[in-house]
Amino acid sequence: MHGESLDVQMQPSINGVTLTSPGEHLSTEELRQRACTELLRQAAQQAGLLDAADVSSADGVTSEAAATAIDVLLEQALSIPEPSGDACCRHFEAYPARYRTGERVHVRHILFAVTPGIDVTALRKRAEAALLDVRCHDGSGGDGFSRVARELSNCPSGAEGGELGWLAAEDCAPEFAREIFGHIEVGVLPRLVHSRFGLHVVEVLQRDPGKQQSFEAVRGAVAAALHQQAYVTALRQYLQLLSGDAAIVGVDLDAAATPLVQ
């Protein structure tokens, strides 16, 4: 009995509500996402927006009522100003490559897939070792990237040396595309790229920059991008406020990346 109590006590939790079922193993980011959602679910209950009888699911999936209540809570709690015309113009001038059309990138990668129960720390170490290996051989003759991809990649493309061909942003997961498109880097990227599929060692072989759009043509997209940035900042600040008043066990929310926003 004492051992069972200790196991429950050591499970990650928010204000005594456990975030994982017994024996469940989540990646660090999955656990943070679940913790952020639970913080908001409880805040919705405290605000009277969600019935106190609503309970957290063992698999981390919120009820439809909780999801709706969280949406209402955030609408009430977050103040998101509309970006000014000057702010939009400055953003466009600072990041013109983000507003090109027809941009394509010729890419190959080595995927270290995150799967249930995997030791993420050990996986990262293997990915970092592979990144160092291919960077040391980058431009030194031979094709070390292709060799490592064939040996280690968890993607079917590994059989082809990691070759993904020419990609447009819409061909990729958004978090992967953000790291690849709108940049000028060519060669093996000096960092691991994180996506919902795992950790990627990425080599950009060629870039087709596409066509630059005028500010007037993309004004709406620029405003939407700035509005999203403001939303993410406000959400982070609100979650920090909630976490400061919560009893949190087994989760480091201070190091969380953008919560709930993919």
C-alpha positions as CSV (number, residue, x, y, z in Angstrom):
1,M,0.0,0.0,0.0
2,H,2.8,2.4,0.9
3,G,4.5,1.7,-2.5
4,E,1.2,2.5,-4.3
5,S,0.9,5.8,-2.5
6,L,4.4,6.8,-3.4
7,D,3.8,6.1,-7.1
8,V,0.7,8.3,-7.1
9,Q,2.6,11.0,-5.2
10,M,5.5,11.0,-7.8
11,Q,3.1,11.3,-10.8
12,P,3.2,14.7,-12.5
13,S,0.2,16.7,-11.3
14,I,-1.4,20.1,-11.2
15,N,-3.1,21.0,-7.8
16,G,-3.3,17.3,-7.0
17,V,-4.8,16.3,-10.4
18,T,-2.5,13.8,-12.0
19,L,-1.5,14.4,-15.6
20,T,-0.6,10.8,-16.7
21,S,-2.1,7.4,-16.1
22,P,0.0,4.8,-14.3
23,G,2.8,3.5,-16.6
24,E,2.2,6.2,-19.2
25,H,5.4,7.9,-20.5
26,L,5.2,11.3,-22.3
27,S,7.8,13.4,-23.9
28,T,8.8,16.6,-22.1
29,E,6.8,18.7,-24.5
30,E,3.7,16.5,-24.4
31,L,3.7,16.7,-20.6
32,R,4.0,20.5,-20.7
33,Q,1.2,20.8,-23.1
34,R,-1.0,18.6,-21.0
35,A,-0.1,20.6,-17.9
36,C,-0.9,23.9,-19.6
37,T,-4.3,22.5,-20.6
38,E,-5.0,21.3,-17.1
39,L,-4.1,24.7,-15.7
40,L,-6.6,26.3,-18.0
41,R,-9.3,23.7,-17.3
42,Q,-9.0,24.4,-13.6
43,A,-9.0,28.1,-14.1
44,A,-12.2,27.8,-16.2
45,Q,-13.8,26.0,-13.3
46,Q,-12.7,28.6,-10.8
47,A,-14.2,31.3,-13.1
48,G,-17.5,29.5,-13.1
49,L,-17.3,28.7,-16.8
50,L,-17.1,25.0,-16.3
51,D,-19.0,22.7,-14.1
52,A,-17.0,21.6,-11.0
53,A,-18.0,18.0,-11.8
54,D,-15.9,18.1,-15.0
55,V,-12.8,15.9,-14.5
56,S,-9.5,15.6,-16.2
57,S,-9.3,12.5,-18.5
58,A,-6.6,9.9,-17.9
59,D,-5.4,10.3,-21.5
60,G,-5.2,14.1,-21.3
61,V,-8.1,14.6,-23.7
62,T,-10.4,17.4,-22.4
63,S,-14.2,17.2,-22.6
64,E,-16.0,19.2,-25.2
65,A,-17.4,21.3,-22.4
66,A,-13.9,22.0,-21.0
67,A,-12.6,22.9,-24.4
68,T,-15.4,25.4,-24.9
69,A,-14.9,26.8,-21.4
70,I,-11.2,27.3,-22.0
71,D,-11.9,29.2,-25.3
72,V,-14.3,31.5,-23.4
73,L,-11.8,31.9,-20.5
74,L,-9.0,32.9,-22.9
75,E,-11.3,35.3,-24.8
76,Q,-12.1,37.0,-21.5
77,A,-8.6,36.9,-19.9
78,L,-6.3,37.8,-22.9
79,S,-6.2,41.4,-24.2
80,I,-4.8,41.3,-27.7
81,P,-4.3,44.7,-29.4
82,E,-4.6,44.9,-33.1
83,P,-1.2,45.7,-34.7
84,S,-0.8,49.2,-36.1
85,G,0.0,49.9,-39.7
86,D,3.5,51.1,-38.7
87,A,4.1,47.9,-36.8
88,C,3.0,45.8,-39.8
89,C,5.3,47.8,-42.1
90,R,8.3,47.4,-39.8
91,H,7.7,43.6,-39.6
92,F,7.4,43.3,-43.3
93,E,10.6,45.2,-43.9
94,A,12.4,43.1,-41.3
95,Y,11.2,39.7,-42.6
96,P,10.6,40.1,-46.3
97,A,11.5,36.4,-47.1
98,R,8.4,35.3,-45.1
99,Y,6.2,36.9,-47.6
100,R,7.4,35.3,-50.8
101,T,5.2,33.1,-52.9
102,G,6.4,30.0,-54.6
103,E,9.4,29.5,-52.3
104,R,10.8,25.9,-52.5
105,V,13.6,24.2,-50.7
106,H,15.5,21.0,-51.7
107,V,16.0,19.1,-48.5
108,R,17.2,15.9,-47.0
109,H,16.9,14.8,-43.4
110,I,17.7,12.2,-40.8
111,L,14.8,11.6,-38.5
112,F,15.1,10.4,-34.9
113,A,11.4,9.6,-34.2
114,V,9.8,10.2,-30.8
115,T,7.7,7.1,-30.0
116,P,5.7,6.1,-26.9
117,G,8.0,5.1,-24.1
118,I,11.2,6.3,-25.7
119,D,14.0,7.8,-23.6
120,V,13.9,11.3,-25.1
121,T,17.2,12.3,-23.4
122,A,19.0,9.4,-25.0
123,L,17.3,10.1,-28.3
124,R,18.5,13.7,-28.3
125,K,22.1,12.6,-27.5
126,R,22.0,10.2,-30.6
127,A,20.6,13.0,-32.8
128,E,23.2,15.5,-31.6
129,A,26.0,13.0,-32.2
130,A,24.6,12.4,-35.8
131,L,24.4,16.2,-36.3
132,L,28.1,16.6,-35.3
133,D,29.1,13.7,-37.5
134,V,27.5,15.0,-40.7
135,R,28.6,18.6,-40.0
136,C,32.2,17.4,-39.6
137,H,32.0,15.8,-43.0
138,D,30.0,18.5,-44.7
139,G,31.9,19.7,-47.7
140,S,34.9,17.4,-47.0
141,G,34.2,15.0,-49.9
142,G,32.1,11.8,-49.9
143,D,28.6,11.8,-48.7
144,G,28.5,11.4,-44.9
145,F,25.0,12.6,-44.7
146,S,23.6,9.9,-47.0
147,R,25.6,7.3,-45.0
148,V,24.2,8.4,-41.6
149,A,20.7,8.7,-43.0
150,R,20.8,5.1,-44.3
151,E,22.1,3.9,-41.0
152,L,20.1,5.9,-38.5
153,S,17.0,7.6,-39.9
154,N,13.6,6.4,-38.8
155,C,12.0,7.9,-42.0
156,P,11.5,5.7,-45.1
157,S,13.6,8.4,-46.9
158,G,16.6,7.0,-45.1
159,A,16.9,4.3,-47.7
160,E,17.4,7.2,-50.2
161,G,20.0,8.9,-48.1
162,G,17.3,11.1,-46.4
163,E,16.2,12.7,-49.7
164,L,12.9,14.6,-49.5
165,G,13.2,16.4,-52.8
166,W,11.8,19.9,-53.5
167,L,9.3,21.0,-50.8
168,A,7.0,23.9,-50.4
169,A,6.0,25.1,-47.0
170,E,2.5,23.5,-47.3
171,D,4.2,20.1,-47.8
172,C,5.6,20.2,-44.3
173,A,4.4,20.2,-40.7
174,P,4.2,23.9,-39.7
175,E,6.8,23.6,-37.0
176,F,9.2,22.0,-39.5
177,A,8.4,24.6,-42.2
178,R,9.2,27.5,-39.8
179,E,12.7,26.2,-39.4
180,I,13.3,25.7,-43.1
181,F,11.5,28.4,-45.0
182,G,12.1,32.1,-45.0
183,H,15.8,31.6,-44.3
184,I,19.0,31.8,-46.4
185,E,21.0,29.0,-44.9
186,V,22.3,26.3,-47.3
187,G,24.0,23.2,-46.1
188,V,23.6,21.1,-42.9
189,L,21.7,23.3,-40.4
190,P,23.7,23.9,-37.2
191,R,20.8,22.9,-35.0
192,L,18.3,20.0,-34.6
193,V,14.9,20.7,-36.0
194,H,12.0,19.7,-33.8
195,S,8.7,18.6,-35.1
196,R,5.7,16.5,-34.0
197,F,7.5,13.5,-35.5
198,G,10.7,13.8,-33.6
199,L,14.2,15.4,-34.0
200,H,15.6,16.1,-37.5
201,V,19.1,16.6,-38.8
202,V,18.4,18.7,-41.9
203,E,20.5,19.6,-44.9
204,V,19.3,22.3,-47.3
205,L,20.7,21.4,-50.7
206,Q,19.2,24.3,-52.8
207,R,16.8,27.1,-52.4
208,D,14.3,28.7,-54.8
209,P,13.3,32.0,-53.2
210,G,10.1,32.4,-55.2
211,K,8.7,35.9,-55.8
212,Q,8.7,38.7,-53.4
213,Q,5.2,40.2,-52.7
214,S,4.5,43.9,-52.1
215,F,3.5,45.1,-48.7
216,E,0.0,46.0,-49.8
217,A,-0.5,42.5,-51.3
218,V,0.3,40.8,-48.0
219,R,-0.8,43.4,-45.4
220,G,-3.5,41.1,-44.1
221,A,-1.1,38.2,-43.6
222,V,1.4,40.5,-41.8
223,A,-1.3,41.8,-39.5
224,A,-2.4,38.2,-38.8
225,A,1.2,37.1,-38.0
226,L,1.6,40.0,-35.5
227,H,-1.7,39.3,-33.9
228,Q,-0.7,35.7,-33.5
229,Q,2.6,36.7,-31.9
230,A,0.8,39.0,-29.5
231,Y,-1.7,36.1,-28.6
232,V,1.2,33.7,-27.9
233,T,2.9,36.3,-25.6
234,A,-0.3,37.0,-23.7
235,L,-1.0,33.3,-23.4
236,R,2.4,32.6,-22.0
237,Q,2.1,35.4,-19.5
238,Y,-1.4,34.2,-18.4
239,L,-0.1,30.6,-17.9
240,Q,2.8,32.0,-15.9
241,L,0.3,33.8,-13.7
242,L,-1.8,30.6,-13.2
243,S,1.3,28.4,-12.6
244,G,2.5,30.8,-9.9
245,D,-0.6,30.1,-7.8
246,A,-0.7,26.4,-8.5
247,A,0.9,23.3,-6.8
248,I,2.9,21.8,-9.7
249,V,4.6,18.5,-9.4
250,G,6.9,16.9,-11.9
251,V,6.6,19.5,-14.7
252,D,8.9,22.3,-15.6
253,L,6.6,25.0,-17.1
254,D,9.3,27.7,-17.0
255,A,11.1,26.0,-19.9
256,A,7.9,25.5,-21.9
257,A,7.9,26.5,-25.6
258,T,4.8,28.1,-27.1
259,P,1.9,26.4,-25.1
260,L,-1.1,25.1,-26.9
261,V,-0.1,26.8,-30.1
262,Q,1.2,24.7,-32.9
